[in-house]
Amino acid sequence: MIQHPSYTVEPWRLRETELNFDILGQSESVFALSNGHIGWRGNLDEGEPHGLPGSYLNGVHETRPLPYAEAGYGYPEAGQTVINVTNGKVIRLLVDDAPFDLRNGHVRDHERILDFRTGLLERRVEWESPGGRVVRVRSTRLVSLVQRSVAAICYEVEAVGADLRVVVQSELVANEALPQADDDPRVSAVLEAPLRSEEHSGRAAGAVLVHCTAVSGLRLAAAMDHQVDAPPSAQETVECFEDLARYTVTAELKAGERLRLVKYVAYGWSHARSEPAVRAQVEAALTAAAQTGWDGLAGGQRAYLDDFWERADVEVEGDAEVQQAVRFALFHVLQAGARAEGRAIPAKGLTGTGYDGHAFWDSETFVLPVLTYTAPEAAAHALRWRRDTLPMAQDRARQLGLEGAAFPWRTITGAECSGYWPAGTAAFHVGADIADAVTRYVNATGDLDFEKGVGLELLVQTARLWRSLGHHDAQGRFRVDGVTGPDEYSAVADNNVYTNLMAQHNLRSAAAVAERHADESRAYGITEEETASWRDAAEAMFIPYDEALGVHSQSESFTTHQAWDFANTSPEQYPLLLHFPYFDLYRKQVVKQADLVLAMHLRPDAFTDEQKARNFAYYEALTVRDSSLSACTQAVLAAEVGHLELAHDYLAEAALMDLDNLEHNTRDGLHTASLAGTWVALVAGLGGMREHDDTLGFTPRLPAGITRLCVNLSVRARRLRIEITADGAAYRLLEGDSLRILHNGRPVDVTSGKPVVLPVLKASSDAPPGQPPGREPARRRT
């Protein structure tokens, strides 16, 4: 894994058997810990060397101006960038006055393990100093999934072979120096010294630092406390400055003797509360953590994850790397949203500063389907955040001369932060993506209280946007002109199929929910005339189709554009957006990421089987996958039309996006949507899962390289287990009452008794379609 022999393939762990300075940035991302509220990159305990120091609080950002060569009406004026907050990970060690620095001396042994079942990051080092002194260091780190404001480290030092003196320095560090970003626009802007000190104080074995941001006006506090098990002669001191607090313990260790330090760190932030209130919050969280103790925090972490894996585990036989990767993916997707509570799920989670820490449509379309069926409370919280940002989305719509809500393309707080109109404001499909996530969540959980509150409000305001954005033409067709679909290489086009089909679903869903909850609808001023207009627009929605080619045109006139010259595009010129002007990309037939193919996944009812096969083949030849969002969707449709080996190829690409650093930017943080796409490719692809209102359907089949696939899902307070082999698919309820599903289109009732075993379909015998030269996925199995 990570294309290096020091990474092993194990079903429940990510293990690094030696430290490699050349890939520190990448390893820091894959070893990151988070709970959706706090994020700690997998930096070494001693802080150096590092690729990118990183400690993040969800929502804590700085505001910066968005410069334009020429201003225009409706352009967003300010951007938002996630900032590196006070670092509580740092624990420095001196061995007889020699700094514990793995660049010096001799590393006899080094291992790190991220355990997906315990939620702990463990590190074990044996090091010989330049002076010949030897120590063993073992650290175990967690970011609590139970106490969301708390992180903790258990740090042990052992003298090996001889007596020695050790000094352990545990720190809080603000305004760390960060490396400069490169020229890749996907990399976040770097802000220097974004925190201004408000208060600092030390006490006994701990300290607290309080800072504020200069422009965004956020106040944050970080506090630490310690419990130490050391020889009686050990001495302790505390120092505190504006940007640094340090707790030091000095001890004489005999050979074989250990010093054990447990460090508790608590974070809190607010845009409204006073400095004393924020400080009191973190001090209270520290008190609770110390009362729980290290063993209690670790036990709570294990119990939380035991419950999650009972509901969410995916077993894969035949491909050990995909087995490891899907559990790695599920673990990190859970970390991204588990305790986000009132905040967004950023595209990188809280693992790095890529994309400035912004959230996109990725969350609703790729991440929330996974959480909906594995950790539904986290999905509900993410959608509540969208509802909380509705006032900003409504203001944005009014600024654009529209009704309803225009949700941002990229944001931290809910305000639009995209300074590039064609791939930002014009990508109105984000509203329909949110509506789709709402209907999926309600259908999967049966949460009617959510539907008539949060759900209704989101559906109504997004439906109003579509009704005002589109219009009926002379032929009576409802058109949505001048928009950008998921394919960012085809911008400001008329009647993008994905956008129109998702808008159609949005309009129908809003009308149905408004009618189901008539009393609540009246509070929003919804009338029968308005819901009728939504239904009329949905029924008349224009879906472009090229009769001559026998395929759907991704957007109106797309199939008449000049084809991209793939033959004369070198491998070094990908991704295309970094080597060609957007003007050239926009007027050619070249697809950055699955667009019409994604429409066939999310709106399968709008296409016949023959259309799916022809569309898939046509767009395979145009799709270059310059986005990490594409492979999982191509896996889903490849499986549906019968190209199972190709589906396996794309599954592996999505699964190994970060573990093999396929986009060459994992150092900036993990690709959370592609991680979620691993689950999507397995469950919706090989499992064939599709949503038919409140009924799940499955059309399972496996490629030759995967001999068994077993999936657990949470559906309407039930736990459903599906086990797929070449011989058939077995459905069984592990918890809850009887559930009706569809298997190969036919209804089946599943109970908690004997599994229902049904045959699986065979793969297509047709040759799979080709891809642009040089953009074929790596062959997984022959």
C-alpha positions in Angstrom: 0.0 0.0 0.0 1.1 3.6 -0.7 3.3 1.8 -3.3 5.9 1.1 -0.7 7.0 -2.2 0.9 6.8 -0.7 4.4 3.0 -0.7 4.2 1.3 -4.0 4.8 -2.1 -5.3 3.6 -4.2 -6.2 6.6 -8.0 -6.4 6.9 -8.5 -4.2 10.0 -5.3 -2.1 10.1 -3.1 0.3 8.3 0.4 -0.5 9.3 3.7 1.3 8.5 6.8 -0.8 9.4 9.4 1.9 8.8 9.4 5.6 8.6 9.8 7.2 5.1 10.6 10.9 5.1 9.8 11.1 1.3 6.1 10.4 1.9 5.6 12.1 5.3 2.8 14.3 3.9 0.9 11.4 2.6 1.3 9.3 5.7 0.1 12.2 7.8 -3.1 12.3 5.9 -3.8 8.5 6.0 -3.0 8.3 9.7 -5.1 11.3 10.6 -7.6 11.1 13.4 -10.9 13.0 13.6 -14.4 12.9 15.0 -15.9 15.5 12.6 -15.3 18.3 15.2 -11.6 18.0 15.9 -9.1 16.8 13.3 -5.4 15.9 14.0 -3.1 15.0 11.1 -0.9 12.0 11.7 2.2 14.1 12.4 5.0 12.6 14.5 4.6 13.3 18.2 7.7 15.3 18.4 6.4 17.6 15.6 9.4 17.3 13.3 10.1 16.4 10.6 6.7 17.0 9.0 5.0 17.3 5.7 2.2 19.5 6.8 1.4 20.3 10.5 -2.3 20.1 10.9 -4.8 20.5 13.8 -8.3 21.6 12.7 -11.6 22.5 14.3 -14.6 22.1 12.0 -15.8 25.6 11.0 -12.8 27.5 12.3 -11.6 29.6 9.4 -10.2 32.9 8.3 -11.9 35.2 5.8 -9.9 36.6 2.9 -10.8 38.8 -0.1 -11.4 37.2 -3.5 -9.5 39.3 -6.0 -10.9 39.8 -9.5 -9.2 41.4 -12.5 -12.6 42.8 -13.4 -15.4 42.9 -10.9 -18.9 41.7 -11.8 -22.3 41.8 -10.3 -23.0 38.8 -8.1 -19.4 37.7 -7.8 -18.7 36.6 -4.2 -16.4 39.1 -2.5 -14.8 37.0 0.2 -13.4 33.5 0.6 -13.0 31.3 3.6 -9.9 29.2 4.4 -9.6 26.5 7.1 -6.8 27.4 9.5 -4.3 25.3 11.5 -5.4 25.8 15.1 -3.4 25.3 18.3 -1.5 22.1 18.0 -1.9 19.8 21.1 -0.2 16.8 19.6 3.4 17.9 20.3 5.4 15.9 22.9 9.2 16.5 22.6 11.8 14.2 24.2 15.4 14.8 25.2 17.6 11.8 26.0 20.6 12.9 28.1 20.3 16.3 26.4 20.0 14.8 22.9 16.8 15.7 21.1 14.7 12.7 20.0 14.8 13.4 16.3 14.6 10.5 13.8 16.8 12.4 11.4 19.7 12.0 13.8 21.1 9.0 15.6 19.9 5.5 14.6 16.3 4.3 14.3 16.5 0.6 15.3 12.7 0.0 14.9 9.7 2.1 13.9 6.1 1.1 13.4 2.8 2.9 13.2 -0.6 1.2 13.2 -4.1 2.8 12.6 -6.6 0.3 14.0 -10.1 0.6 12.4 -11.7 -1.3 15.3 -10.2 0.6 18.2 -9.9 4.0 16.6 -6.4 4.3 18.0 -3.2 5.4 16.3 -0.3 3.5 17.8 3.4 4.2 17.3 6.4 2.2 18.5 10.0 3.4 18.2 13.4 2.1 19.4 16.0 4.8 18.9 19.7 5.2 19.7 20.9 8.7 20.2 24.1 10.0 18.6 25.7 9.5 22.1 24.8 5.8 22.1 21.8 6.1 24.5 18.8 3.9 23.7 15.2 4.5 24.4 11.9 2.8 23.5 9.0 5.2 22.9 5.4 4.1 22.6 2.6 6.5 22.0 -1.1 5.9 21.4 -3.3 8.7 20.2 -7.1 9.2 19.9 -9.6 11.8 19.0 -12.7 10.9 21.0 -15.8 9.8 19.2 -17.7 10.0 22.5 -16.4 13.2 24.1 -16.3 15.3 21.0 -14.2 18.2 22.4 -11.4 15.9 23.6 -8.3 14.2 22.2 -5.7 12.3 24.2 -2.2 10.8 24.0 -0.7 8.1 26.1 3.1 8.5 25.8 5.7 6.1 27.4 9.5 6.2 27.5 11.6 3.3 28.5 15.4 3.3 29.2 17.1 0.4 27.3 20.4 -1.1 28.4 21.5 1.7 30.7 20.3 4.4 33.1 19.6 7.7 31.6 18.0 11.1 32.1 14.9 12.0 30.1 13.0 15.3 29.7 9.5 15.2 28.2 8.0 18.4 27.0 4.3 18.4 26.2 3.2 21.5 24.3 0.3 23.6 23.0 1.6 25.5 19.9 -0.3 28.2 18.0 0.7 29.8 14.7 3.0 27.1 13.6 5.1 27.8 10.5 3.5 26.1 7.5 5.1 25.0 4.2 4.3 27.1 1.1 1.6 25.8 -1.2 2.5 24.9 -4.8 0.9 26.1 -8.0 -1.9 23.6 -8.0 -5.2 25.5 -7.6 -6.7 22.6 -5.6 -4.2 23.3 -2.8 -5.4 25.6 -0.1 -4.2 29.1 0.3 -1.7 29.4 3.2 -2.4 32.0 5.9 0.5 33.0 8.1 -0.1 33.5 11.9 -3.9 33.6 11.7 -4.4 33.5 15.5 -4.2 36.5 17.8 -3.6 35.8 21.5 -6.3 36.9 24.0 -5.3 35.0 27.1 -2.8 32.4 28.3 -2.4 30.8 31.7 -0.8 27.7 33.3 -1.6 25.7 36.3 -0.3 22.5 38.1 0.1 20.1 35.2 -1.7 22.0 32.5 -2.4 25.2 30.6 -4.9 27.0 28.4 -4.4 29.3 25.4 -7.2 31.5 24.0 -6.9 33.1 20.6 -9.2 34.9 18.1 -9.0 35.2 14.3 -8.5 38.7 13.0 -11.2 38.9 10.3 -13.7 36.1 10.7 -14.0 37.0 14.4 -13.9 33.5 15.8 -12.6 32.8 19.3 -11.0 29.5 20.2 -9.5 27.9 23.2 -7.2 24.9 23.6 -6.3 23.4 27.0 -4.1 20.5 28.2 -3.8 18.5 31.3 -1.5 15.6 32.3 -1.4 12.5 34.4 2.2 11.2 35.0 3.5 7.9 36.3 7.2 8.5 36.9 10.0 7.8 39.5 9.4 9.7 42.7 12.4 12.0 42.0 10.7 13.4 38.8 10.2 17.1 38.6 7.4 19.0 36.8 7.2 22.6 35.5 4.7 24.7 33.5 5.5 27.6 31.2 3.0 29.7 29.3 3.3 32.3 26.6 1.0 33.9 24.0 1.5 31.2 21.4 3.1 28.4 23.5 2.4 26.5 26.6 4.7 23.8 27.8 4.5 21.2 30.6 7.9 19.6 31.3 8.7 16.5 33.4 12.3 15.5 34.1 13.2 12.0 35.4 16.2 9.7 36.0 15.3 6.3 34.6 17.0 3.1 35.4 17.5 0.5 32.7 14.1 -1.1 32.0 12.3 1.7 33.9 9.5 3.6 32.2 7.9 7.1 32.4 4.3 7.2 31.4 2.5 10.4 30.5 -1.2 10.8 29.6 -2.0 14.1 27.9 -5.6 15.3 27.6 -6.4 18.1 25.2 -9.7 19.9 24.8 -10.8 22.4 22.2 -13.7 24.9 22.0 -14.7 27.7 19.7 -17.4 30.2 19.2 -18.3 33.3 17.1 -20.5 34.7 19.9 -19.4 33.6 23.4 -17.0 35.5 25.5 -13.4 34.6 26.3 -14.3 33.4 29.9 -17.1 31.3 28.5 -14.9 29.6 25.9 -12.1 29.0 28.4 -14.6 27.5 30.9 -15.9 25.2 28.2 -12.5 23.6 27.5 -11.6 23.4 31.2 -14.9 21.5 31.8 -14.1 19.2 28.9 -10.6 18.6 30.4 -12.1 17.7 33.8 -14.5 15.2 32.2 -11.7 13.6 30.2 -9.5 13.3 33.3 -12.3 11.8 35.2 -12.9 9.3 32.4 -9.2 8.5 32.3 -7.2 7.1 29.4 -8.6 3.6 29.7 -12.2 5.0 29.8 -11.6 7.1 26.7 -10.0 4.2 24.8 -12.8 1.8 26.0 -15.5 4.3 24.8 -13.8 4.6 21.5 -13.8 0.8 21.0 -17.5 0.6 22.1 -18.5 3.3 19.7 -16.8 1.6 16.8 -18.0 -1.9 17.7 -21.5 -0.5 17.3 -20.6 1.1 14.0 -19.0 -2.0 12.5 -22.0 -4.2 13.5 -24.1 -1.9 11.3 -21.6 -1.0 8.6 -19.0 -3.7 8.0 -18.3 -4.8 4.4 -16.4 -8.1 3.9 -14.6 -8.7 0.6 -12.9 -12.0 -0.3 -10.6 -12.4 -3.3 -9.0 -8.9 -3.2 -7.2 -8.2 0.1 -6.3 -4.7 -0.9 -9.9 -3.7 -1.5 -10.9 -5.4 1.8 -8.4 -3.2 3.7 -9.4 -0.2 1.6 -13.1 -0.3 2.2 -12.6 -0.5 6.0 -10.1 2.3 5.8 -12.7 4.2 3.8 -15.6 3.6 6.1 -13.4 4.5 9.1 -12.4 7.8 7.6 -15.9 8.6 6.3 -17.2 8.0 9.8 -14.5 10.2 11.3 -15.4 13.0 8.9 -19.1 13.2 10.0 -19.6 11.4 13.3 -19.6 14.4 15.5 -19.8 17.2 13.0 -23.1 18.2 14.6 -24.1 21.6 13.1 -21.1 21.8 10.7 -20.3 20.8 7.2 -18.5 17.7 6.0 -15.5 19.1 4.1 -14.2 17.5 0.9 -11.0 16.6 2.8 -12.8 15.9 6.1 -10.4 17.3 8.8 -7.3 15.6 7.4 -5.7 18.5 5.5 -6.1 21.9 4.0 -6.9 20.9 0.4 -9.7 22.9 -1.3 -9.3 25.4 1.6 -11.3 23.1 3.8 -14.5 23.7 1.8 -17.6 21.5 1.6 -19.0 20.8 -1.9 -21.8 18.8 -3.4 -19.6 15.8 -2.8 -21.1 15.5 0.7 -24.7 15.0 -0.3 -24.0 12.9 -3.4 -21.2 10.6 -2.3 -20.7 10.8 1.5 -24.3 11.0 2.8 -25.5 7.9 1.0 -22.9 5.9 3.0 -23.7 7.6 6.3 -27.5 7.2 5.6 -27.2 3.4 5.6 -24.4 3.1 8.2 -24.6 6.1 10.6 -27.9 7.8 9.9 -27.6 10.3 12.7 -24.5 11.8 11.1 -26.4 12.1 7.8 -29.2 13.9 9.6 -26.8 16.4 11.2 -25.2 17.2 7.9 -28.6 18.0 6.4 -29.5 20.1 9.4 -26.4 22.1 8.7 -27.7 22.8 5.2 -31.0 23.9 6.7 -29.2 26.2 9.1 -27.5 27.9 6.2 -30.8 28.4 4.3 -30.9 32.2 5.0 -27.6 32.7 3.2 -28.8 30.5 0.3 -32.0 32.5 0.0 -30.1 35.8 0.1 -27.9 34.4 -2.7 -30.9 33.4 -4.8 -32.4 36.9 -4.4 -29.0 38.4 -5.4 -29.2 36.3 -8.6 -32.8 37.4 -9.3 -34.2 33.9 -8.3 -36.6 32.5 -5.8 -36.0 29.8 -3.2 -32.4 29.0 -2.2 -29.2 29.0 -4.2 -26.8 26.9 -2.2 -23.0 27.6 -2.6 -20.7 25.6 -4.7 -18.0 25.7 -2.1 -18.2 27.0 1.5 -17.4 26.6 5.1 -20.1 28.7 6.8 -22.8 28.5 4.0 -21.7 31.6 2.1 -20.5 31.2 -1.5 -16.7 31.1 -1.7 -16.2 30.2 -5.4 -14.6 33.0 -7.3 -15.0 31.2 -10.6 -18.6 31.6 -11.9 -18.8 28.8 -14.6 -17.8 26.0 -12.2 -19.3 27.8 -9.1 -22.5 29.7 -9.2 -23.6 28.0 -12.5 -23.4 24.6 -10.9 -27.0 24.9 -9.6 -27.3 21.1 -9.3 -26.0 21.3 -5.7 -29.6 22.2 -4.7 -31.0 19.1 -6.3 -28.2 17.0 -4.7 -29.3 18.3 -1.3 -32.9 17.4 -2.0 -31.9 14.0 -3.2 -30.0 13.4 0.1 -33.1 14.5 2.0 -35.4 12.1 0.3 -32.9 9.2 0.6 -32.5 9.8 4.3 -36.2 9.9 4.9 -36.9 6.8 2.8 -34.1 4.9 4.5 -35.0 5.8 8.0 -38.7 6.6 8.0 -37.9 9.7 10.1 -41.2 11.7 9.4 -40.4 14.3 12.1 -37.3 15.2 10.1 -39.2 15.1 6.8 -41.9 17.6 8.0 -39.3 19.9 9.5 -35.8 20.0 8.1 -36.7 18.0 5.0 -39.8 20.0 4.0 -38.0 23.3 4.3 -35.0 22.2 2.2 -37.2 20.6 -0.5 -39.5 23.6 -0.8 -36.7 26.2 -1.2 -34.8 24.1 -3.7 -38.0 23.4 -5.7 -38.7 27.1 -5.8 -35.2 27.7 -7.2 -35.8 25.3 -10.1 -39.2 26.8 -10.9 -37.7 30.3 -11.2 -34.5 29.2 -12.9 -36.2 27.2 -15.7 -38.9 28.1 -18.1 -41.4 26.5 -20.6 -40.3 27.0 -24.2 -42.6 27.3 -27.3 -42.8 23.5 -27.5 -44.0 23.3 -23.9 -40.7 21.8 -22.7 -39.3 22.9 -19.3 -35.7 24.1 -19.9 -32.9 24.8 -17.5 -30.4 26.8 -19.5 -26.9 28.1 -18.8 -25.9 25.7 -16.0 -22.9 23.5 -15.2 -23.4 19.8 -14.4 -21.0 17.5 -12.6 -18.6 17.6 -15.6 -16.6 20.8 -15.0 -15.1 20.6 -18.5 -18.6 21.5 -19.9 -19.7 24.7 -18.3 -22.7 27.0 -18.7 -24.5 24.7 -21.0 -28.2 24.3 -21.7 -30.2 21.4 -20.3 -27.6 19.3 -18.7 -29.2 15.9 -18.4 -28.0 15.2 -14.9 -29.1 18.7 -13.7 -32.5 18.4 -15.3 -33.2 14.9 -14.1 -32.2 15.7 -10.5 -34.2 18.9 -10.6 -37.2 16.8 -11.8 -36.8 14.5 -8.8 -36.5 17.6 -6.6 -39.7 19.1 -7.9 -41.7 15.9 -7.6 -40.4 15.1 -4.1 -41.2 18.7 -2.9 -44.7 18.4 -4.2 -45.3 15.0 -2.6 -43.9 16.1 0.8 -45.8 19.3 0.8 -49.0 17.4 0.2 -48.2 14.9 3.0 -47.7 17.7 5.5 -50.3 20.2 4.6 -50.3 22.0 7.9 -46.6 22.6 7.9 -46.7 23.5 4.2 -49.1 26.4 4.8 -46.6 27.9 7.2 -44.2 28.3 4.3 -46.9 29.8 2.1 -47.2 26.8 -0.2 -50.4 26.6 -2.2 -51.9 23.9 -4.4 -51.2 26.2 -7.4 -47.5 26.2 -6.5 -47.2 22.5 -6.0 -49.1 22.0 -9.3 -46.6 24.2 -11.1 -43.7 22.0 -9.7 -45.4 18.9 -11.0 -46.0 20.5 -14.4 -42.4 21.6 -14.7 -41.2 18.1 -13.7 -43.5 16.4 -16.3 -42.3 18.7 -19.0 -38.6 18.5 -18.2 -36.5 18.5 -21.3 -34.0 15.7 -21.5 -31.8 16.0 -24.6 -31.3 12.9 -26.8 -29.3 12.5 -29.9 -31.5 10.4 -32.3 -28.7 10.0 -34.9 -26.2 8.6 -32.4 -28.8 6.8 -30.3 -27.4 8.3 -27.0 -28.4 11.0 -24.6 -26.5 14.2 -25.1 -24.8 15.2 -21.8 -26.2 18.6 -22.4 -28.0 20.2 -25.4 -25.6 20.1 -28.4 -22.8 18.4 -26.5 -22.6 15.5 -29.0 -22.2 18.0 -31.9 -19.1 19.5 -30.4 -15.6 18.8 -31.8 -14.0 15.7 -30.2 -11.0 16.3 -28.0 -7.7 15.3 -29.6 -6.8 12.5 -27.2 -4.2 11.0 -29.6 -2.0 14.2 -29.3 -2.5 14.7 -25.6 0.5 13.3 -23.6 0.2 11.6 -20.2 2.0 14.6 -18.7 -0.8 16.9 -19.7 -3.3 15.4 -17.3 -5.2 16.7 -15.5 -6.2 18.8 -18.4 -7.3 21.8 -16.4 -3.6 22.4 -15.4 -2.4 22.4 -19.0 -5.2 23.8 -21.3 -7.5 26.8 -21.1 -11.0 26.2 -19.9 -12.2 27.9 -23.1 -10.8 25.0 -25.1 -12.2 22.4 -22.7 -15.6 23.9 -22.7 -16.2 23.6 -26.4 -14.9 20.1 -27.0 -16.2 16.6 -26.3 -14.1 15.7 -23.3 -15.5 14.8 -19.8 -13.6 15.5 -16.6 -15.8 13.2 -14.5 -18.9 11.0 -14.7 -21.9 13.3 -15.5 -24.5 11.6 -17.6 -23.2 8.3 -16.2 -23.9 9.6 -12.7 -27.4 10.5 -13.9 -28.0 6.9 -14.9 -26.9 5.8 -11.4 -29.1 8.2 -9.4 -32.0 8.3 -11.8 -32.1 4.7 -13.3 -35.8 5.0 -13.9 -35.2 7.6 -16.6 -33.3 5.3 -18.9 -33.9 1.9 -20.6 -31.4 -0.9 -20.2 -30.4 -0.4 -23.9 -29.9 3.3 -23.4 -27.7 2.7 -20.3 -25.4 0.4 -22.3 -25.1 2.7 -25.3 -24.7 5.8 -23.1 -22.0 4.1 -21.0 -20.0 3.0 -24.0 -20.2 6.5 -25.6 -19.1 8.4 -22.5 -16.4 5.9 -21.6 -14.5 7.0 -24.7 -14.6 10.7 -23.5 -14.1 10.5 -19.8 -10.6 11.2 -18.6 -11.2 11.0 -14.8 -9.4 14.2 -13.9 -11.5 14.1 -10.7 -11.4 11.5 -7.9 -15.2 11.5 -8.0 -15.5 9.6 -11.3 -14.2 6.1 -10.8 -16.8 4.9 -8.3 -19.7 6.0 -10.6 -18.1 4.4 -13.6 -17.8 1.2 -11.5 -21.5 1.3 -10.7 -22.6 1.6 -14.3 -20.0 -0.8 -15.6 -21.4 -3.4 -13.2 -25.0 -2.6 -14.2 -24.4 -3.1 -17.9 -22.5 -6.3 -17.3 -18.8 -5.3 -17.6 -17.8 -6.8 -14.2 -14.1 -6.8 -14.7 -14.1 -3.2 -15.7 -16.2 -2.5 -12.6 -13.6 -4.2 -10.5 -10.9 -2.0 -12.1 -12.8 1.2 -11.3 -13.6 -0.1 -7.8 -9.9 -0.5 -7.1 -9.1 3.0 -8.4 -11.7 4.6 -6.1 -10.6 2.4 -3.2 -6.8 3.1 -3.6 -7.2 6.8 -4.4 -5.4 7.8 -1.2 -3.7 4.6 -0.2 -1.8 4.6 -3.5 -1.8 8.4 -3.9 -3.3 8.2 -7.4 -4.0 11.9 -7.7 -0.6 12.8 -6.3 -2.1 15.2 -3.7 -3.0 13.0 -0.7 -0.5 15.1 1.2 -3.2 17.9 1.2 -5.8 15.6 2.9 -7.9 12.6 2.0 -10.4 12.5 -0.8 -13.5 11.9 1.4 -15.9 11.4 -1.5 -13.7 8.9 -3.2 -13.4 7.0 0.1 -17.2 6.9 0.2 -17.1 5.9 -3.4 -15.4 2.7 -2.4 -18.6 1.7 -0.5 -20.7 3.0 -3.4 -18.8 0.9 -6.0 -19.2 -2.2 -3.9 -22.7 -1.8 -2.7 -24.4 0.0 -5.6 -22.0 -1.4 -8.2 -21.4 -5.1 -7.4 -24.4 -5.3 -5.0 -26.6 -3.5 -7.5 -28.4 -1.5 -4.8 -30.9 1.1 -6.1 -33.5 3.1 -4.2 -37.1 2.8 -5.3 -38.8 5.3 -3.0 -38.8 3.5 0.4 -37.9 0.1 -1.1 -34.3 -1.0 -1.7 -33.6 -3.1 -4.8 -30.5 -5.3 -5.5 -29.1 -6.8 -8.7 -26.0 -8.4 -7.4 -23.1 -10.0 -9.3 -19.4 -10.4 -8.8 -16.3 -10.2 -11.1 -14.0 -13.2 -11.2 -11.5 -11.5 -8.8 -14.0 -11.2 -5.9 -15.4 -14.4 -4.7 -17.6 -13.1 -1.8 -19.1 -9.8 -0.8 -21.0 -9.3 2.4 -22.6 -6.0 3.3 -24.4 -4.8 6.4 -27.0 -1.9 6.1 -29.2 0.0 8.4 -32.7 0.4 6.9 -35.7 1.7 8.8 -34.5 0.5 12.2 -33.5 -2.8 10.8 -30.1 -4.4 10.2 -30.0 -6.1 6.8 -27.2 -8.4 5.8 -26.5 -9.4 2.1 -24.0 -12.1 1.3 -23.1 -12.5 -2.4 -21.1 -15.3 -4.0 -21.1 -16.7 -7.5 -23.7 -19.2 -6.4 -26.3 -16.6 -5.2 -27.2 -13.8 -2.9 -28.4 -14.5 0.7 -30.5 -11.9 2.4 -31.1 -11.9 6.2 -32.3 -9.5 8.8 -30.0 -9.4 11.8 -32.4 -7.0 13.7 -35.9 -5.8 13.3 -39.2 -6.8 11.6 -39.7 -8.2 8.2 -38.5 -6.1 5.3 -39.6 -6.1 1.7 -36.8 -5.6 -0.9 -36.5 -6.2 -4.6 -34.1 -8.8 -6.0 -33.5 -8.5 -9.8 -36.7 -6.5 -9.9 -38.9 -8.9 -8.0 -40.3 -8.3 -4.5 -38.9 -10.5 -1.7 -39.7 -10.5 2.0 -36.7 -10.9 4.3 -37.0 -12.0 7.9 -34.6 -12.6 10.8 -35.0 -16.4 10.3 -33.5 -18.4 7.6 -31.7 -16.4 4.9 -33.5 -16.0 1.6 -31.1 -17.3 -1.1 -31.6 -16.2 -4.7 -29.6 -16.6 -7.9 -27.4 -13.9 -9.3 -27.2 -12.7 -12.9 -24.3 -13.5 -15.2 -22.0 -10.9 -16.7 -22.3 -9.6 -20.2 -20.4 -11.4 -22.9 -19.9 -8.2 -24.9 -16.4 -6.7 -25.0 -16.1 -3.7 -22.6 -15.9 -0.2 -24.1 -12.6 1.6 -24.4 -11.4 4.7 -22.7 -9.4 7.7 -24.0 -5.8 6.6 -24.9 -3.7 6.5 -21.7 -6.7 6.9 -19.4 -7.6 3.3 -19.0 -8.0 2.2 -15.4 -5.3 -0.2 -14.1 -6.4 -3.8 -14.8 -7.2 -5.5 -11.5 -7.8 -9.1 -12.6 -7.6 -10.9 -15.9 
